[in-house]
Amino acid sequence: MLVWLLRLLGQLRPAPAIKPATKKETMYTYGRKSTEQRRLLHPWLQLVLLKTLALHDHSVDQGGRTDTEQWEVYNRGASTLHPPDGKHLLGQDPAKEFNGAWSFAADVCPYINGQRVATSKDAFGPVQQAQFAYFLATLKAVADSVLSGTGWEIRLGVNWDMDAEILSDQDFDDWFHVELVWRGL
């Protein structure tokens, strides 16, 4: 009963109050769109991304999605999940319980020297993949630190099964995808 209640509440300890980083804390800042999209995310995921921003520039391209938006992404082939599934859907948590409208996933993209990493099929070569992988490793390290002891973990779209092997042991690679996963205590 207690685990169910804690899962319904969304965390085992109170979610952190999210305050914007000051210029002293980071040289990177979110733009308007990233700020709007980040607000749609679960507070723990917001904190992970904000702490990552202090170390590595990136954008939050998409936070929450409506059912219609999820169908559009699915029909484009950019997702293998259609409503009612999908961690980007607002108002649904990993246990498929209403959570008050947070999204548990975001699509993010790193920036290098103020430029977005090129990710189109013809431009996403070994250098861009290495830059993206470096960013994801930074994000994962931040997440492991921030989420330690909370019952939450981060799953990346390059490692769906959350093992040490990335990309080669899965059929669908989503470099942009990062999601909050409830693993319990």
C-alpha positions, -999 to 999 in steps of 0.1 A, spaced: 0 0 0 28 24 9 47 18 -23 15 24 -43 9 57 -25 46 67 -30 43 58 -67 11 78 -70 28 108 -54 56 105 -79 86 102 -56 97 89 -23 110 122 -10 95 155 -19 104 166 -54 129 194 -53 119 230 -57 132 240 -91 149 274 -93 166 288 -124 204 286 -124 222 319 -119 249 331 -142 274 321 -115 262 285 -116 263 280 -154 274 297 -186 245 280 -205 208 290 -203 177 276 -218 159 295 -245 122 302 -244 111 269 -261 133 247 -239 121 265 -208 84 259 -218 90 223 -227 110 216 -195 81 229 -173 60 200 -186 83 174 -171 83 156 -138 102 177 -112 130 151 -109 136 151 -147 135 189 -147 162 189 -120 184 164 -139 182 185 -170 189 218 -152 220 202 -134 232 188 -168 229 223 -183 255 235 -158 279 211 -175 268 208 -211 247 230 -233 216 214 -247 180 221 -257 148 205 -246 131 200 -279 99 183 -266 86 175 -232 50 165 -229 27 155 -258 -10 153 -262 -25 121 -277 -28 138 -311 9 148 -310 19 112 -300 -1 98 -329 17 122 -353 51 112 -339 41 75 -342 28 79 -378 61 95 -388 80 65 -374 97 86 -348 81 65 -320 72 29 -316 44 37 -291 10 52 -298 -16 64 -273 -23 55 -246 13 44 -243 44 67 -244 63 84 -216 59 118 -233 21 118 -227 9 143 -202 -9 130 -172 4 94 -172 32 79 -152 52 47 -158 26 27 -139 -1 42 -161 -16 62 -132 -27 98 -134 1 121 -121 -13 156 -125 0 163 -160 37 157 -159 56 141 -188 81 114 -178 102 119 -210 119 145 -230 137 148 -263 169 167 -259 198 177 -282 233 188 -273 250 220 -285 287 223 -291 302 258 -291 267 273 -294 258 252 -324 232 224 -323 248 190 -331 237 181 -367 214 151 -365 199 147 -400 205 113 -415 231 127 -440 250 148 -414 249 124 -383 284 109 -388 309 95 -363 319 130 -350 283 140 -343 276 106 -328 306 110 -305 295 145 -295 259 132 -288 273 102 -268 295 124 -247 265 146 -239 243 115 -230 271 102 -207 272 135 -189 234 135 -185 235 99 -173 262 107 -147 243 137 -135 210 117 -133 227 89 -113 240 114 -88 208 135 -85 184 105 -84 204 83 -60 181 71 -33 149 84 -49 137 52 -66 140 69 -100 164 62 -128 170 76 -163 166 55 -194 181 67 -226 168 60 -261 202 46 -271 199 20 -243 163 9 -238 171 -21 -217 194 -1 -194 224 -24 -197 260 -14 -206 255 -22 -243 242 7 -263 227 8 -298 238 -27 -310 212 -47 -289 181 -29 -299 160 -23 -331 149 13 -325 175 40 -316 163 73 -304 193 95 -296 171 124 -284 150 104 -259 155 105 -221 129 93 -197 124 90 -159 118 53 -149 104 42 -115 126 13 -102 116 14 -66 138 10 -36 
